[in-house]
Amino acid sequence: MTSVVLVDDQEMIRMGLRVMLESRGVEVLGEAADGREGVELVRRTRPDVCLMDIRMPVLDGIEATRVLVAEGTPTRVLVLTTYDLDDLVHAALRHGAAGFLLKSTPVARLVDGIEVVAQGEALLSPSLTRRLIEHHLKGPAPGSAGRLTACLTDREREVLVQVGRGRSNDEIAADLHVSRATVKSHVNRVFAKLAVTSRVQAVVLCYEHGLVVPGRT
């Protein structure tokens, strides 16, 4: 059974999420009303996924995400937001959130998203995540891509660009005519060299450094 904690300052939202998730077989280990409580709850319960609101008192979801990722917690952070172009979601993704969903997302889609994130994949909506990144993109500095990928081999750079385009390991393996295990090995090395912890974080880097051009796939 996949386990989650709910971090949101609105009690009614937490209650609604708990009822919906538990009715679909998701184990809710606890609730927190702000980011600081959320960080402590994750440390204590070690859920598979933390459903994290962004705008909260005491400690917001961005800083809470940064703290959890920096600590190396195995819990994956899935951001829940009211608006798909929330000005703060981009920062949460940059700090290592595994993805995001709208609070209006149907419960079946939410449960599917939780399962995807719990299995270590990124929740990369083909349109929302890309539009969010492009909305905040200011354009890469000259030479930015070269500096970012200087530590990578040619094949690792190729894999990084594919990840930046939102492609899965299976899709990358098919494109490069290698095994899924080989792609996974490349991805792990790229993430270690670039000090990123999620595919979403890698996507953000690719856009910010010009490895992936907005509007192109």
C-alpha positions as CSV (number, residue, x, y, z in Angstrom):
1,M,0.0,0.0,0.0
2,T,1.4,3.4,-1.0
3,S,1.7,5.8,2.0
4,V,1.3,9.6,1.9
5,V,1.2,12.6,4.3
6,L,-0.9,15.6,3.6
7,V,0.6,19.1,4.1
8,D,-1.9,21.9,3.5
9,D,-3.0,24.8,5.7
10,Q,-6.7,24.3,4.9
11,E,-8.3,21.7,7.1
12,M,-11.2,21.0,4.7
13,I,-8.8,20.2,1.9
14,R,-6.8,17.8,4.0
15,M,-10.0,16.1,5.2
16,G,-11.3,15.8,1.6
17,L,-8.0,14.4,0.4
18,R,-7.8,11.9,3.2
19,V,-11.3,10.5,2.5
20,M,-10.7,10.3,-1.2
21,L,-7.3,8.7,-1.0
22,E,-8.2,6.2,1.7
23,S,-11.3,5.1,-0.3
24,R,-8.8,4.3,-3.1
25,G,-6.5,2.2,-1.0
26,V,-3.8,4.9,-0.3
27,E,-2.6,5.0,3.3
28,V,-2.6,8.4,4.9
29,L,0.0,8.5,7.7
30,G,-0.8,12.0,8.9
31,E,-1.6,15.6,8.2
32,A,0.2,18.9,8.8
33,A,-1.0,22.5,8.6
34,D,2.2,24.2,7.5
35,G,5.6,23.4,6.0
36,R,7.5,23.1,9.3
37,E,5.0,20.6,10.7
38,G,5.1,18.8,7.3
39,V,8.9,18.4,7.4
40,E,8.7,17.0,10.9
41,L,5.9,14.7,10.0
42,V,7.8,13.3,7.0
43,R,10.9,12.8,9.1
44,R,8.8,10.8,11.6
45,T,6.6,8.7,9.4
46,R,8.8,8.3,6.2
47,P,5.9,8.1,3.7
48,D,6.3,7.2,0.1
49,V,4.9,10.6,-1.1
50,C,4.3,14.0,0.5
51,L,1.4,15.9,-1.0
52,M,2.6,19.5,-0.5
53,D,0.7,22.8,-0.7
54,I,2.8,25.8,-1.7
55,R,1.3,28.8,0.1
56,M,1.3,28.1,3.8
57,P,2.2,29.9,7.0
58,V,5.3,29.4,9.1
59,L,7.2,27.6,6.3
60,D,5.9,27.5,2.8
61,G,6.0,24.5,0.5
62,I,9.0,25.6,-1.4
63,E,11.3,25.8,1.6
64,A,9.8,22.6,3.1
65,T,10.6,20.8,-0.2
66,R,14.1,22.2,-0.2
67,V,14.7,21.0,3.3
68,L,13.4,17.5,2.6
69,V,15.4,17.1,-0.6
70,A,18.6,18.5,1.0
71,E,18.3,15.9,3.8
72,G,18.1,13.1,1.2
73,T,14.8,11.8,2.4
74,P,13.4,9.0,0.3
75,T,10.0,10.6,0.4
76,R,8.9,12.1,-2.9
77,V,7.3,15.5,-2.9
78,L,4.2,16.0,-5.1
79,V,3.1,19.6,-5.2
80,L,-0.6,20.4,-5.2
81,T,-1.5,23.9,-6.4
82,T,-4.7,25.8,-7.2
83,Y,-3.4,27.4,-10.5
84,D,-1.3,25.6,-13.1
85,L,0.9,28.7,-13.5
86,D,1.3,29.5,-9.8
87,D,4.4,31.8,-9.6
88,L,5.9,29.6,-6.8
89,V,5.5,26.1,-8.3
90,H,8.5,26.7,-10.6
91,A,10.7,27.2,-7.5
92,A,9.4,24.1,-5.9
93,L,10.3,22.1,-9.0
94,R,13.8,23.6,-9.0
95,H,14.3,22.5,-5.4
96,G,13.5,18.9,-6.3
97,A,9.8,18.4,-6.2
98,A,8.9,15.3,-8.2
99,G,6.0,17.0,-10.0
100,F,2.8,18.8,-9.5
101,L,-0.9,18.5,-9.9
102,L,-3.8,20.9,-9.7
103,K,-6.1,20.6,-6.6
104,S,-9.0,20.2,-9.0
105,T,-7.4,17.0,-10.4
106,P,-9.9,14.1,-10.5
107,V,-9.2,11.6,-7.7
108,A,-8.4,8.8,-10.1
109,R,-5.7,11.0,-11.7
110,L,-4.4,12.0,-8.3
111,V,-4.0,8.4,-7.2
112,D,-2.3,7.5,-10.5
113,G,0.0,10.5,-10.0
114,I,0.9,9.4,-6.4
115,E,1.7,5.9,-7.7
116,V,3.9,7.2,-10.5
117,V,5.9,9.4,-8.1
118,A,6.1,6.7,-5.5
119,Q,7.8,4.4,-8.0
120,G,10.5,7.0,-8.6
121,E,9.3,8.5,-11.8
122,A,8.5,12.2,-12.5
123,L,5.0,13.4,-12.9
124,L,5.6,15.4,-16.1
125,S,2.4,16.6,-17.5
126,P,3.1,17.0,-21.2
127,S,1.5,20.5,-21.2
128,L,1.3,21.9,-17.7
129,T,4.9,21.4,-16.6
130,R,6.3,22.6,-19.9
131,R,4.1,25.7,-19.9
132,L,5.0,26.5,-16.4
133,I,8.7,26.3,-17.1
134,E,8.4,28.3,-20.3
135,H,6.3,30.9,-18.4
136,H,9.2,31.6,-16.1
137,L,12.1,31.1,-18.6
138,K,14.2,34.2,-19.1
139,G,16.6,32.7,-21.6
140,P,19.9,30.9,-21.0
141,A,23.2,32.9,-20.6
142,P,25.7,32.5,-23.4
143,G,27.7,29.3,-23.0
144,S,25.3,28.1,-20.3
145,A,24.6,24.7,-21.9
146,G,28.3,24.0,-22.3
147,R,29.1,24.8,-18.7
148,L,26.3,22.6,-17.5
149,T,27.2,19.6,-19.5
150,A,31.0,19.9,-19.4
151,C,31.2,17.0,-16.9
152,L,29.1,14.7,-19.0
153,T,30.0,12.3,-21.8
154,D,28.4,12.7,-25.2
155,R,26.0,9.9,-24.5
156,E,25.1,11.3,-21.1
157,R,24.4,14.7,-22.6
158,E,22.2,13.0,-25.2
159,V,20.2,11.2,-22.4
160,L,19.9,14.4,-20.4
161,V,18.3,16.2,-23.4
162,Q,15.9,13.3,-23.8
163,V,15.0,13.6,-20.2
164,G,14.5,17.3,-20.6
165,R,12.0,16.6,-23.4
166,G,10.0,14.6,-20.9
167,R,10.7,11.2,-22.4
168,S,10.6,8.1,-20.2
169,N,13.4,5.6,-19.9
170,D,11.6,3.2,-22.2
171,E,11.2,5.8,-24.9
172,I,14.8,6.9,-24.6
173,A,16.0,3.2,-24.8
174,A,13.9,2.8,-28.0
175,D,15.3,6.0,-29.6
176,L,19.0,5.1,-28.7
177,H,18.6,1.4,-29.4
178,V,19.9,0.4,-26.0
179,S,18.4,-1.4,-23.0
180,R,16.2,0.3,-20.4
181,A,18.8,-0.7,-17.8
182,T,21.5,1.1,-19.8
183,V,19.4,4.2,-19.9
184,K,18.7,4.0,-16.2
185,S,22.4,3.8,-15.5
186,H,23.1,6.8,-17.7
187,V,20.3,8.8,-16.0
188,N,21.7,7.9,-12.5
189,R,25.2,9.1,-13.5
190,V,23.8,12.3,-15.0
191,F,21.8,13.1,-11.9
192,A,24.8,12.4,-9.7
193,K,27.2,14.6,-11.7
194,L,24.7,17.5,-11.9
195,A,23.5,17.1,-8.3
196,V,19.8,16.8,-9.2
197,T,17.4,14.5,-7.4
198,S,14.4,14.2,-9.8
199,R,13.6,14.1,-13.5
200,V,11.5,17.3,-13.1
201,Q,14.6,19.1,-11.7
202,A,16.6,17.9,-14.7
203,V,13.8,19.2,-17.0
204,V,14.0,22.6,-15.4
205,L,17.8,22.7,-15.8
206,C,17.5,21.7,-19.5
207,Y,15.1,24.6,-20.2
208,E,17.1,27.1,-18.1
209,H,20.4,26.3,-19.8
210,G,19.0,26.1,-23.3
211,L,19.4,22.3,-23.9
212,V,15.7,22.1,-24.7
213,V,14.2,25.0,-26.6
214,P,10.6,26.1,-25.6
215,G,8.0,25.0,-28.2
216,R,10.2,22.2,-29.6
217,T,10.1,18.5,-28.7
